[in-house]
């Protein structure tokens, strides 16, 4: 994977980053990549996973802020 063609995390939405992460995992699971390419993909995947986790943590914090009691709010029942 060419680093110059990789978009920066700041330009990716959560959905775009998650989609790229899924594609990266699929490529790694096939297992027919040269070592250097596999390592680059693994590294990018880890960065994407951390980014997605931070986005999810941020969303959870915002939801908890909306529910000041700190109790879980089931939006499906609301």
N, C-alpha and C positions, 0 to 999 in steps of 0.2 A: 504494500500500500504506500503510495507516495504521500509524504507528509504535506507537501505543498497543496495537494488537492483536498486535504481534510479540512472541513469547515471548523472554525474555532467554536468552542463550547458556548461562548457568549452570543453567537449568532443562531444557535440551535434552540428550538422549542423542546419541551420535554418529549413530545411525541416524535420529533425528528431524531433526537438522541436515542430514544428507546428503540426506534426502528433500526437505526444504525447498529445499536448494540445487538439486536436480534440477528441482523445480517452477519455481523462479526462472529457471533457464536456459531451460526450455521456453517460459515466458512471454516472455522477451526474444527468443528465436529467432523467435517469431511476428511480432514487429516492428510491431504495430499499437497501441502504447501511446503516450499523450501523453508528451512529453519528460520532464516532472517525475517521472512515475510510473516511466518507464524508468530514470531516474537513481537514484531511490530503490531500485528493484529491483536495479540493478547494485551499488549500495553495500552493500545487505544481502547480496547474493550473495558479494561480496568478503569480508565479515565472516564469513559462513558457511564459505567455502572456507578461510580462515585458521584458523578454529576446528577444522574437520575435519582439516586438516594437522597442527595441534598435537596433536590426539587420536591421530592415526596415529603421529606421532613419539614420543609418550609410550608407546604400545603397543610400538613397535619397541625402545625403550630398555628396557622391562620384559622383553621377550623376550631381549634381549642380556644382561641381568642374570641371567636364568635359565640362560644358556649362557655361563659365565664365560670360556671360551676365546675368546669373540668370534667364533667360527666360526658360519656359517649353520646353523641347525637346520631340517631339512625335516620338519615335523610330519606330513606325509602318509605318510612312510616310517617314522615312529616307531611 
